[in-house]
Each structure stands twice: as structure tokens, then as C-alpha cells.
Amino acid sequence: MTTLLEVENLKTHFFARNSVIKAVDGVTFDLEEGESLALVGESGCGKSVTAMSIMRLIPNPPGKIVGGSIRFMGQDLLQADEATMRGIRGNKIGMVFQEPMTSLNPVLSIERQLSEAVQEHLKVSKSAAVDRAAELLDLVGIPGGKQRLKDYPHQFSGGMRQRVMIAMALSCDPKLLIADEPTTALDVTIQAQILELIRKVQRELGISVIIITHNLGVVARYVDRINVMYAGRIVERGVLGDIFADPRHPYTKGLLASVPRLDRPKGSRLIPIDGMPPDLSALPDGCAFRERCTYAVDRCATDTPLVMPVSSGVGHQAACWIADQDTDASGRPVGAAIDG
């Protein structure tokens, strides 16, 4: 397979009056053509900022990409000028933003909002752009697409507005689709429909997909690989089966334990992750997850763990000092000491 996107040691910081907020602090990952990838983590862990960095949409001030590289189809986006990025956004990389009701313009018809990007990027006539808009509404499963082009966002339900956002992101046949929390504020039935739609168009069009979510359960059937983020960094990565069958980072284990499952005994309680995410402007020494972790050892307080391979699967990596150790019932590591 051909690598479509390579993110290397990406750092995006926000500069306040007396502090620097390290929203993304050394993120590295890649994405193959036709592959689907999930970025998973709590709110504030850096998922959306990573996506906005790829699109070069970080507001400056207060934000700035201060390091790393983002290579898309062999081109470093961080070295591209704004005119080049305008040709990439929407054309080669499409993005589904959070909250479709606020992302769609309430005073413009769906036809106007869909056809405008088509005319701009594909350089076609207005009538051809309108025809393309109707095709897109049919593609994303909106009944009577051509008739609904004259409607406005408030005339659509939440799930239908999300479908319109997906249609907009696909309007110029992009190579990559980034979906930022595409199921936010939707009921579980509509969530499944939206994710099935994304998988359907990915397969039909052969595009790559990045899905951003806080819920590991949401992406259980819809991605090939998962990157788990915490405090601006990737703390575990691997193929779907390895992450769900054998999670190695305590944070990943916590996320999975907080997801309802049908195979749990009746009446069993969900287990929340204690504590709050750290202040990104004053990260502690050592592991950022240490104060919330029942697995912590002495070394976690002084040394920041690197993302390293673990033995459970090819490509499975975790940033944890005990990732390759067994633990006892209380979560403490057993076997040889690692603090040496």
C-alpha cells in the first residue's frame, strides 16, 4: 500500500499571556491509501487540534504549529503557501466539522453551500455544480436529493445535517476525509447510520478516512487502526483487534472499561477513570497519566515513557513503562522490576 499521510513529531501550541498550552506535543502517525484510522481520547487531549493542524486551520494568534512535518501525497503541508493550501482543502482533503448546525450557514440554501465548493475547485459551470450537488445528496442517502437542494439547514434533522456535511466534504472527490466527532449529539441509531455511511463511501470511492472520537465503542466496527491520545500525545497505537483484545496502556484500558458491553454480567457497573486530564500548560514530570493510573510505578514520576513496541501484535505500540508486563488483581506489575 502507498502512504498517503505522514505526520512526524507534530507540535501545535497555544500562547496565552503567561503560559504555553501544548495542545499537540510530538504526535507521529501515518495513514495508507484506502485505510481508516481513529484518533480516540477525552476532550482536550489534542485530537481536533491535530486535525486542524493537518488542514492548516490553526488560528494564529493564539495558536501556532511550532514543530514537526505533515506530508500529504509527498508534499510537506507546513511548507506550503496559503494559495496551495486553499487548493488542497476541500479538494484533496475534505473535513466534516463538529456541530453541523453551526458549521452550515443558516441563511444559505443547501444548493448554494454544496455547489460553491464544486465550482471553485473543479472549475465547472453553475448548472454542472448543481447537478453534482444533487448527486452528492443521493450518495449520502438523503431522499429526494434534487428537490431538497433549495432547503435550508434548519429544515433538516440533526442526522440529515450531518449527511449534508459529509456530502460537502466529498464534493470534490478528496483523497482523505477527516470526520471530527461525526456522531456528536446524535442518538445511537443515527450514530450507527452515519458511521455506516462513512464506511460505505470510503469503500465506494476508495478514499482514506480519519475518524476523531472520544468513544472507543463508536469505532469498534469502522476502522482499521486506532491511535489513542492523551495530553497532546499518542499513548497507544495498533490495529483494531489488538487494541480491543489486548490494550496495553492504562488509559486505553480505562476507556474500554467505561464503554457499555453486552457480554458483561447483568447489573455490572461501568468503571470511570478517576481524576481529570492534566493542565496542558503545566504538564507534570514523567508520565502525564500517572496521577490517574492504578498501574503507576516509581519510574512513572520521573521518566516520560516513549511509544515502544509491545509483544502482543505487529505494529502494536504503547507509551507505558509496564506495557509488556503482566499485572496482578490490583493492577500492580508482577515479575522483574523495571526501575533499575
C-alpha positions in Angstrom: 0.0 0.0 0.0 1.0 3.6 -0.6 1.4 6.0 2.3 -1.0 9.0 1.8 -0.3 11.0 5.0 2.7 11.1 7.3 2.6 13.2 10.5 6.0 13.4 12.1 6.7 14.9 15.6 3.9 17.4 15.2 3.8 20.2 17.8 1.0 22.7 18.0 1.0 25.2 20.9 -1.3 28.0 22.0 0.3 31.0 23.6 -1.5 32.7 26.4 -0.3 35.8 28.3 1.7 33.9 30.9 1.7 30.3 29.7 2.1 28.0 26.7 -0.6 25.3 26.2 1.0 22.3 24.5 -2.2 21.0 22.8 -0.3 18.7 20.4 3.2 17.8 21.7 5.1 15.4 19.4 2.4 13.4 17.6 3.6 10.9 14.9 1.5 8.6 12.8 0.8 7.7 9.2 -2.1 6.7 7.0 -2.2 4.4 4.0 -4.3 4.9 0.9 -7.8 3.4 1.4 -7.2 2.9 5.1 -9.4 4.1 8.0 -7.8 5.4 11.3 -9.4 6.6 14.5 -8.0 9.2 16.9 -9.5 8.5 20.3 -9.3 10.3 23.6 -11.1 12.5 26.1 -12.0 16.1 25.3 -8.9 18.3 25.4 -6.4 15.6 24.5 -5.4 17.1 21.2 -7.5 15.1 18.6 -9.2 18.1 16.9 -6.1 20.3 17.1 -4.2 17.5 15.3 -6.9 17.5 12.5 -6.9 21.3 12.3 -3.2 21.3 12.1 -3.3 18.9 9.1 -5.7 21.3 7.4 -3.6 24.3 8.4 -6.6 25.9 10.1 -5.0 26.8 13.5 -5.9 30.4 14.4 -2.8 32.5 14.7 -2.7 34.1 17.2 -3.0 32.4 19.7 -2.1 29.1 18.1 0.9 28.1 16.1 2.4 24.9 14.7 5.9 25.1 16.2 7.5 21.9 15.0 7.3 18.7 13.0 6.2 17.9 9.5 2.9 16.9 7.8 3.5 15.2 4.4 0.4 14.6 2.3 0.9 12.8 -1.1 4.6 13.5 -0.7 4.2 17.3 -0.1 5.1 18.9 3.3 1.9 20.9 4.1 3.8 23.0 6.7 6.0 24.4 3.9 3.1 25.1 1.5 1.9 28.7 1.0 -1.7 29.7 1.6 -2.7 29.6 -2.1 -1.5 25.9 -2.2 -3.4 25.1 0.9 -6.6 26.6 -0.5 -6.3 24.2 -3.4 -5.8 21.2 -1.0 -8.6 22.0 1.5 -11.9 20.6 0.2 -10.3 19.5 -3.0 -7.8 16.8 -1.8 -8.7 16.8 1.9 -12.3 17.0 3.0 -13.3 17.6 6.6 -16.5 17.1 8.5 -16.5 19.6 11.3 -18.2 19.2 14.7 -21.7 20.5 15.2 -23.3 20.7 11.7 -25.9 23.2 12.7 -23.1 25.8 13.4 -20.9 24.7 10.6 -23.6 25.2 7.9 -24.6 28.7 7.1 -28.2 29.1 8.2 -29.1 31.8 5.6 -27.8 30.0 2.5 -29.6 27.1 0.8 -28.0 23.7 0.7 -27.6 24.1 -3.0 -25.5 27.2 -2.6 -23.3 25.7 0.1 -22.7 22.5 -1.9 -22.3 23.9 -5.3 -20.0 26.7 -4.3 -17.0 24.5 -3.5 -17.6 22.4 -6.6 -17.4 25.5 -8.8 -14.4 26.8 -7.0 -12.3 23.6 -7.1 -13.5 21.8 -10.2 -14.0 24.9 -12.4 -17.3 23.7 -13.8 -20.4 25.7 -14.7 -23.1 26.5 -12.2 -25.6 24.0 -13.7 -22.9 21.3 -13.6 -22.2 22.2 -10.0 -25.9 22.0 -9.1 -26.1 18.5 -10.7 -23.1 17.4 -8.7 -24.8 18.7 -5.5 -27.8 16.6 -6.3 -25.6 13.5 -6.9 -23.9 14.1 -3.6 -27.2 14.2 -1.6 -28.2 10.9 -3.3 -24.8 9.5 -2.4 -25.2 10.2 1.3 -28.7 8.8 1.4 -30.9 12.0 1.6 -34.2 11.0 -0.1 -35.3 13.3 -2.9 -31.9 15.0 -3.0 -32.6 17.2 -6.1 -35.8 18.5 -4.5 -34.1 19.3 -1.2 -31.3 21.4 -2.7 -33.5 24.6 -2.2 -34.0 23.8 1.5 -32.1 25.5 4.4 -30.2 23.8 7.2 -33.0 24.3 9.8 -35.3 22.2 7.6 -33.1 19.1 8.1 -32.9 16.9 11.2 -29.5 16.5 13.0 -28.7 13.3 11.2 -29.6 14.8 7.8 -27.5 17.9 8.5 -24.5 15.6 9.3 -25.1 13.8 6.0 -25.1 17.2 4.2 -21.7 17.9 5.9 -20.4 14.6 4.6 -21.6 15.5 1.2 -19.8 18.8 1.3 -16.6 17.1 2.4 -16.9 14.7 -0.5 -17.9 17.2 -3.1 -14.6 17.4 -4.9 -13.6 13.8 -4.7 -10.9 14.1 -1.9 -8.2 11.6 -1.2 -8.7 12.0 2.5 -11.8 12.5 4.6 -11.4 13.7 8.2 -14.5 13.3 10.3 -14.3 15.3 13.6 -16.8 13.8 16.1 -19.3 13.0 13.3 -21.8 11.4 15.8 -21.9 14.2 18.4 -25.4 14.9 19.7 -27.0 12.1 17.6 -28.9 9.2 19.1 -27.3 5.8 18.9 -29.4 4.7 15.9 -28.4 7.7 13.9 -24.8 7.4 15.0 -24.7 3.9 13.5 -26.2 5.2 10.3 -23.6 8.0 10.0 -20.7 5.6 10.6 -22.1 3.0 8.2 -22.4 5.8 5.6 -18.8 6.9 6.1 -17.7 3.3 5.7 -19.9 2.9 2.6 -18.5 6.0 0.8 -14.9 5.0 1.8 -15.3 1.7 0.1 -17.1 3.0 -3.0 -14.7 5.9 -3.5 -11.5 4.3 -2.3 -10.6 7.2 0.0 -8.7 7.2 3.3 -10.6 8.2 6.5 -9.6 9.7 9.9 -12.4 9.5 12.5 -12.0 11.6 15.6 -14.0 10.5 18.6 -13.9 10.2 22.4 -15.7 6.9 22.4 -13.8 3.7 21.6 -17.1 1.8 21.3 -18.2 4.1 18.4 -15.4 3.0 16.1 -15.3 -0.7 17.1 -16.5 -1.8 13.6 -15.5 1.0 11.4 -11.7 1.5 11.4 -8.5 -0.5 10.6 -6.2 1.1 13.2 -6.6 3.2 16.3 -4.4 5.9 17.8 -5.2 6.7 21.5 -4.3 10.2 22.5 -3.8 11.7 26.0 -2.4 15.1 27.0 -1.4 16.0 23.4 0.5 12.8 22.7 -0.3 9.3 21.3 0.0 6.8 24.1 -1.1 3.7 22.3 -1.5 2.6 18.7 -2.3 -0.6 16.9 -4.8 -2.5 14.7 -8.3 -2.6 15.9 -8.2 -6.2 17.1 -5.1 -5.7 19.2 -6.4 -2.6 20.9 -9.7 -4.2 21.9 -8.4 -7.7 22.7 -5.2 -6.7 24.5 -4.9 -3.0 25.4 -1.5 -2.2 27.0 -1.8 1.4 28.2 -3.7 2.0 31.4 -5.6 4.9 29.7 -6.8 2.7 26.9 -7.9 0.1 29.5 -9.8 2.8 31.3 -11.5 4.0 28.1 -12.6 0.4 27.3 -13.8 -0.2 30.9 -16.1 2.8 30.6 -17.9 1.6 27.5 -21.1 -0.5 28.0 -20.8 -4.0 26.7 -23.4 -6.7 26.1 -21.1 -9.5 27.3 -20.8 -8.1 30.8 -22.9 -9.6 33.7 -26.3 -8.1 34.3 -26.1 -5.3 36.8 -22.3 -4.7 36.4 -21.2 -1.1 36.8 -19.2 0.9 34.3 -15.8 1.9 35.7 -14.9 5.5 35.3 -11.4 6.9 35.0 -10.7 8.8 38.3 -9.4 12.3 38.2 -9.2 14.9 35.5 -6.8 15.4 32.5 -3.7 17.4 33.3 -3.2 21.1 32.7 -1.5 21.2 29.3 0.3 24.4 30.2 2.0 22.8 33.2 2.4 19.1 32.4 3.9 17.0 35.3 7.3 15.3 35.1 7.2 11.7 33.9 4.0 10.2 32.6 1.1 12.6 32.2 -1.4 9.9 33.2 0.4 8.9 36.4 -1.8 10.6 38.9 -4.9 8.9 37.5 -3.2 5.5 37.0 -3.6 2.4 39.3 -0.6 0.8 37.5 1.9 3.5 38.2 5.4 2.6 39.4 8.2 4.8 40.8 9.7 5.4 37.3 6.5 7.0 36.1 7.1 10.0 38.3 10.4 10.9 36.7 10.8 9.5 33.2 8.4 10.2 30.3 7.7 6.9 28.6 8.2 6.7 24.8 5.9 4.9 22.4 7.6 1.5 22.1 6.6 -1.8 20.5 4.8 -4.4 22.7 4.8 -8.1 22.2 1.1 -8.6 21.6 0.9 -7.7 17.9 2.8 -6.4 14.9 2.6 -2.6 14.9 1.1 -2.5 18.4 2.9 0.2 20.5 2.3 1.8 23.8 3.9 4.6 25.9 4.0 2.9 29.2 6.8 1.5 31.4 4.9 -1.6 32.2 3.1 -2.1 28.8 4.9 -5.5 28.4 4.4 -6.7 31.9 1.6 -8.8 33.5 -0.3 -7.2 36.4 -1.9 -8.7 39.4 -5.5 -8.2 40.5 -4.8 -4.8 42.0 -3.2 -3.6 38.8 0.4 -3.7 40.1 3.1 -5.1 37.8 4.5 -8.5 38.6 7.8 -10.1 37.6 11.1 -8.4 37.2 11.5 -4.8 38.4 11.9 -2.2 35.7 13.1 0.8 37.8 16.7 -0.5 37.7 
